[in-house]
Amino acid sequence: MVYEQHNQFIERHFFTPSEHEKISGVWPVRLGRNRAKPNYYIGPKVSSLCSLHFVLKGKGMFVQDEIHYPIAEQDLFCLFPKKSSVYYTDPDHPLEMIWVAFDGKHTIRTLYRAGIKPNEPHTKSALTPEVKATLQEWFQLAEGGERLSADYFRLALTFKLFGHLTVNSHENTPEHRTEASTDWLAMAQDYLKSHYMEGVSVDKAAQFVGIDRSHFSKKFRQTYGLSPIQYIQGLKMEQARQMMAENTYSLTEIALSVGYPDLFSFSKAFKRHYTVTPTAYAIQLNNKDALTSE
């Protein structure tokens, strides 16, 4: 429902996060939209949440840390906690905006990934058709009331919104990823840890983080002391060793489970890594267990 105030026409919705939303580390708390009157002037005020404001129409000014950011159609600006802010409309071009406020321990980190930071709180041309459509979905959900599954849909829309913002952000360009090597290297390491048993290649890992394969391999070796291939091999061998220690699986099961096409290729790789065949290693483990049980 739209209400009239002295300086705007406003619609607001409030959300109470479920336990599922809290586990995600970032969740919406309020959603709103307005049409400013010529006297629209907000602040100075300090927000308790991170609040994203998207400009649908009009012009105005956003001020944070004494820096003035002219705002216009398709722009985004963010109110950050513990930051005093002011924003107001151009009387001749009244603002129309949508905003979503977020809470949760991962909110700042999620905003950073989308290129939105306390020292860079303003982004031009952020309101793409995809972002606008996602925001409209949010209003449709809010207007439907607090259904049993509403929290799942809010979670989906939260990450859909940040996904679109991140894709459109300069933070996601190959040039930035090359500079921020620790970020993409950590992502690459997590990717390899998650998929090494599925036959992942260095090419796929480099493609995943958007880095040239040669540069990827060079920086990976410099950082972790191993080439990506050696790192993948190490993950496979450690998993194989752990499975053998459980004394539950056959060598063929282990070979196929850690991503080898057959026992022969697994045995060659295992011997190259541990200087002993899988069969001999399994015998050593059995002998050790026998001695321990005595």
C-alpha positions as CSV (number, residue, x, y, z in Angstrom):
1,M,0.0,0.0,0.0
2,V,1.2,3.5,-0.9
3,Y,1.2,6.2,1.8
4,E,1.6,9.9,1.4
5,Q,4.1,11.7,3.6
6,H,5.1,15.3,3.7
7,N,8.0,14.7,1.3
8,Q,7.1,11.6,-0.7
9,F,4.7,8.8,-1.7
10,I,6.1,5.6,-0.2
11,E,5.4,1.9,-0.1
12,R,7.3,-0.3,2.4
13,H,7.5,-4.0,3.3
14,F,9.2,-5.6,6.3
15,F,10.6,-9.1,6.6
16,T,11.5,-11.3,9.6
17,P,14.3,-13.7,8.6
18,S,13.8,-17.5,9.1
19,E,16.5,-19.8,10.4
20,H,17.3,-20.8,6.8
21,E,17.9,-17.2,5.9
22,K,20.2,-16.6,8.9
23,I,22.3,-19.6,7.9
24,S,23.0,-17.9,4.5
25,G,24.7,-15.0,6.2
26,V,22.8,-12.3,4.2
27,W,19.0,-11.7,4.2
28,P,16.6,-8.9,3.4
29,V,15.0,-6.9,6.2
30,R,13.0,-4.2,4.3
31,L,11.9,-3.4,0.8
32,G,10.4,-0.2,-0.4
33,R,9.8,2.3,-3.2
34,N,8.9,5.9,-3.4
35,R,8.1,8.9,-5.5
36,A,9.7,12.0,-4.1
37,K,8.1,15.4,-3.8
38,P,10.2,18.5,-4.7
39,N,11.1,19.0,-1.0
40,Y,12.4,15.4,-0.5
41,Y,15.5,15.6,1.7
42,I,16.7,12.7,3.9
43,G,19.4,13.1,6.6
44,P,21.9,13.4,7.9
45,K,21.2,9.9,9.3
46,V,23.1,6.8,10.2
47,S,21.7,3.5,8.9
48,S,21.9,0.3,11.1
49,L,21.8,-1.9,7.9
50,C,23.3,-2.0,4.4
51,S,20.6,-0.5,2.2
52,L,20.8,-0.5,-1.6
53,H,18.9,2.3,-3.3
54,F,18.2,2.0,-7.0
55,V,17.1,5.2,-9.0
56,L,14.2,4.5,-11.3
57,K,13.7,8.1,-12.4
58,G,14.8,11.6,-11.6
59,K,18.0,13.3,-10.4
60,G,19.4,14.1,-7.0
61,M,22.5,14.0,-4.8
62,F,23.9,11.4,-2.4
63,V,26.4,12.5,0.3
64,Q,28.6,10.3,2.4
65,D,31.9,11.1,4.2
66,E,31.4,14.7,2.8
67,I,31.7,13.3,-0.8
68,H,28.9,14.4,-3.1
69,Y,27.7,11.8,-5.7
70,P,25.2,13.1,-8.3
71,I,22.6,10.4,-8.8
72,A,20.4,9.8,-11.8
73,E,18.3,7.2,-13.5
74,Q,19.7,3.6,-13.3
75,D,22.2,4.6,-10.6
76,L,22.7,2.7,-7.3
77,F,23.9,4.0,-4.0
78,C,24.4,2.2,-0.7
79,L,23.9,3.3,2.9
80,F,26.4,1.6,5.1
81,P,26.2,1.1,8.9
82,K,28.0,3.7,11.0
83,K,28.2,6.0,8.1
84,S,26.3,9.3,8.1
85,S,24.5,10.0,4.8
86,V,22.3,12.6,3.2
87,Y,20.3,12.2,0.0
88,Y,17.9,14.5,-1.7
89,T,16.1,15.2,-5.0
90,D,16.5,17.7,-7.7
91,P,13.2,19.6,-7.3
92,D,12.8,19.8,-11.1
93,H,13.5,16.1,-11.6
94,P,11.9,14.3,-8.6
95,L,13.5,11.0,-7.7
96,E,11.7,7.6,-7.9
97,M,13.6,4.8,-6.1
98,I,13.5,1.2,-5.0
99,W,15.5,0.1,-2.0
100,V,16.3,-3.2,-0.2
101,A,18.1,-3.3,3.2
102,F,20.1,-6.3,4.2
103,D,21.4,-7.8,7.4
104,G,23.7,-10.7,8.2
105,K,27.4,-11.3,8.8
106,H,28.2,-11.9,5.1
107,T,26.4,-8.8,3.9
108,I,29.5,-6.5,3.6
109,R,31.5,-9.3,1.9
110,T,28.7,-9.9,-0.5
111,L,28.5,-6.2,-1.4
112,Y,32.3,-6.1,-1.9
113,R,32.1,-8.9,-4.4
114,A,29.5,-6.8,-6.3
115,G,31.9,-3.8,-6.2
116,I,29.9,-1.9,-3.6
117,K,32.1,-0.7,-0.8
118,P,32.0,2.0,2.0
119,N,34.6,4.1,0.0
120,E,32.8,3.4,-3.3
121,P,29.1,3.5,-2.3
122,H,27.8,4.8,-5.7
123,T,27.6,2.9,-9.0
124,K,26.3,4.2,-12.3
125,S,24.1,2.1,-14.6
126,A,23.5,-0.6,-12.0
127,L,19.8,-0.8,-12.6
128,T,19.9,-3.2,-15.6
129,P,16.8,-4.8,-17.0
130,E,17.7,-8.0,-15.1
131,V,18.1,-6.2,-11.8
132,K,14.9,-4.3,-12.3
133,A,13.0,-7.5,-13.1
134,T,14.4,-9.1,-9.9
135,L,13.3,-6.2,-7.8
136,Q,9.8,-6.4,-9.3
137,E,9.7,-10.1,-8.4
138,W,10.5,-9.1,-4.8
139,F,7.5,-6.8,-4.7
140,Q,5.2,-9.5,-6.1
141,L,6.5,-11.9,-3.4
142,A,6.0,-9.3,-0.6
143,E,2.5,-8.5,-1.7
144,G,1.6,-12.2,-1.5
145,G,2.1,-12.2,2.3
146,E,4.3,-14.4,4.5
147,R,3.6,-17.8,2.9
148,L,5.2,-20.9,4.3
149,S,7.9,-20.9,1.6
150,A,8.4,-17.2,1.4
151,D,11.9,-17.4,3.0
152,Y,13.1,-19.7,0.3
153,F,12.0,-17.3,-2.4
154,R,13.6,-14.4,-0.6
155,L,16.8,-16.3,-0.4
156,A,16.6,-17.1,-4.1
157,L,15.9,-13.4,-5.0
158,T,18.7,-12.2,-2.7
159,F,21.4,-14.2,-4.5
160,K,19.8,-13.6,-7.9
161,L,20.1,-9.8,-7.2
162,F,23.7,-10.0,-6.1
163,G,24.5,-12.3,-9.0
164,H,23.3,-9.7,-11.5
165,L,25.1,-6.9,-9.7
166,T,28.3,-8.9,-9.6
167,V,28.2,-9.7,-13.3
168,N,27.7,-6.1,-14.1
169,S,30.4,-4.8,-11.7
170,H,33.9,-3.8,-12.7
171,E,35.0,-6.1,-9.9
172,N,34.2,-9.0,-12.1
173,T,36.4,-8.0,-15.1
174,P,39.4,-10.2,-16.0
175,E,41.7,-7.1,-15.4
176,H,40.5,-6.8,-11.8
177,R,40.8,-10.5,-11.1
178,T,44.4,-10.4,-12.3
179,E,45.1,-7.7,-9.8
180,A,43.2,-9.2,-7.0
181,S,45.0,-12.5,-7.3
182,T,44.4,-13.7,-3.7
183,D,40.6,-13.6,-4.4
184,W,40.6,-15.7,-7.6
185,L,43.3,-18.0,-6.3
186,A,41.2,-18.8,-3.2
187,M,38.2,-19.4,-5.5
188,A,40.3,-21.7,-7.7
189,Q,41.6,-23.6,-4.8
190,D,38.0,-24.1,-3.5
191,Y,36.9,-25.2,-7.0
192,L,39.6,-27.8,-7.2
193,K,38.9,-29.1,-3.7
194,S,35.2,-29.4,-4.6
195,H,35.6,-31.1,-8.0
196,Y,38.9,-33.0,-8.1
197,M,37.1,-36.3,-7.9
198,E,35.1,-35.5,-11.0
199,G,38.0,-35.2,-13.5
200,V,38.3,-31.4,-13.4
201,S,41.0,-30.0,-15.6
202,V,43.3,-27.0,-15.2
203,D,41.6,-25.5,-18.2
204,K,38.2,-25.7,-16.5
205,A,39.6,-24.2,-13.3
206,A,41.2,-21.3,-15.2
207,Q,38.0,-20.8,-17.1
208,F,35.9,-20.8,-13.9
209,V,37.9,-17.9,-12.4
210,G,38.2,-16.1,-15.7
211,I,42.0,-16.2,-15.9
212,D,44.3,-17.1,-18.8
213,R,45.6,-20.7,-18.3
214,S,49.3,-19.8,-18.4
215,H,48.9,-17.0,-15.9
216,F,46.7,-19.1,-13.7
217,S,49.3,-21.9,-13.5
218,K,52.1,-19.5,-12.8
219,K,50.4,-17.7,-10.0
220,F,49.0,-20.9,-8.5
221,R,52.5,-22.4,-8.3
222,Q,54.0,-19.2,-6.8
223,T,51.3,-19.1,-4.2
224,Y,50.9,-22.8,-3.2
225,G,54.3,-24.2,-4.2
226,L,52.6,-26.8,-6.6
227,S,51.3,-26.7,-10.1
228,P,47.6,-27.0,-10.4
229,I,48.0,-30.6,-11.8
230,Q,50.2,-31.5,-8.8
231,Y,47.7,-30.0,-6.5
232,I,44.8,-32.0,-8.0
233,Q,47.0,-35.2,-7.9
234,G,47.7,-34.6,-4.2
235,L,44.0,-34.2,-3.4
236,K,43.2,-37.5,-5.2
237,M,46.0,-39.4,-3.5
238,E,45.1,-38.1,0.0
239,Q,41.5,-39.1,-0.6
240,A,42.6,-42.5,-1.9
241,R,44.8,-43.1,1.1
242,Q,42.0,-42.2,3.5
243,M,39.6,-44.6,1.7
244,M,42.2,-47.4,1.9
245,A,42.7,-46.8,5.6
246,E,39.0,-47.4,6.2
247,N,39.5,-50.9,4.8
248,T,36.0,-50.9,3.3
249,Y,36.5,-50.4,-0.4
250,S,38.2,-52.3,-3.2
251,L,41.1,-50.7,-5.0
252,T,38.9,-50.5,-8.1
253,E,36.2,-48.6,-6.2
254,I,38.8,-46.2,-4.8
255,A,40.3,-45.7,-8.3
256,L,37.0,-44.8,-9.9
257,S,35.9,-42.7,-6.9
258,V,38.9,-40.4,-7.0
259,G,38.5,-39.8,-10.7
260,Y,40.7,-42.4,-12.5
261,P,39.2,-44.3,-15.5
262,D,40.6,-47.7,-14.3
263,L,42.7,-49.4,-11.7
264,F,45.8,-49.5,-14.0
265,S,46.1,-45.7,-14.3
266,F,45.3,-45.2,-10.6
267,S,48.0,-47.7,-9.6
268,K,50.6,-45.9,-11.8
269,A,49.7,-42.5,-10.3
270,F,49.7,-43.9,-6.7
271,K,53.1,-45.4,-7.1
272,R,54.5,-42.3,-8.6
273,H,53.1,-40.3,-5.7
274,Y,53.9,-42.6,-2.7
275,T,56.7,-44.8,-4.3
276,V,54.7,-47.9,-3.5
277,T,51.9,-49.7,-5.3
278,P,48.3,-49.5,-3.9
279,T,48.4,-53.2,-3.2
280,A,51.6,-53.0,-1.2
281,Y,50.3,-49.9,0.7
282,A,47.1,-51.8,1.6
283,I,49.2,-54.7,2.9
284,Q,51.2,-52.3,5.0
285,L,48.0,-50.9,6.5
286,N,46.6,-54.3,7.2
287,N,49.9,-55.4,8.9
288,K,49.9,-52.2,11.0
289,D,46.2,-52.8,12.1
290,A,47.1,-56.4,13.0
291,L,50.0,-55.3,15.2
292,T,47.8,-52.6,16.8
293,S,45.1,-55.2,17.6
294,E,47.6,-57.5,19.3
